[in-house]
Amino acid sequence: MMTPEQRELDRRVAKDVMGWRHVTATGVTGHPFCWYETDQGEHVRAAKAWHPSTDIAQAWEVAEVMRADGWEWWISRAPGKPASAIFARPNGEPEDVYSAMAEAVPEAIVRAALEAKGGS
């Protein structure tokens, strides 16, 4: 079960890292449903199916978007230690290095990506 903090973290990653917007509409039954889409209006996925802070495959999508945007990254996890993720600009200044630590690798990845994108 995801916590409200994790859901908010995932929403911020969708907006600030992936560049998606959150859309809500009311269905024919009167119940709201939500999804993410690109600026071009392309449906990406249902909002309830987006949880990169807890899903390693989706966190990896975040890392790949960062790589495509010119960021290098490193991820490490030592036994008994928190996970660590680092994003850095190649040949950048020391202030172009952003990192985060968390108990789980997916959360470390998304927190570091948000930090790098200025959405800490």
Helices and strands as residue ranges (DSSP letters): H 4-16, E 21-26, E 32-37, E 43-46, G 47-49, H 56-68, E 72-77, E 83-88, G 94-96, E 97-102, H 105-116
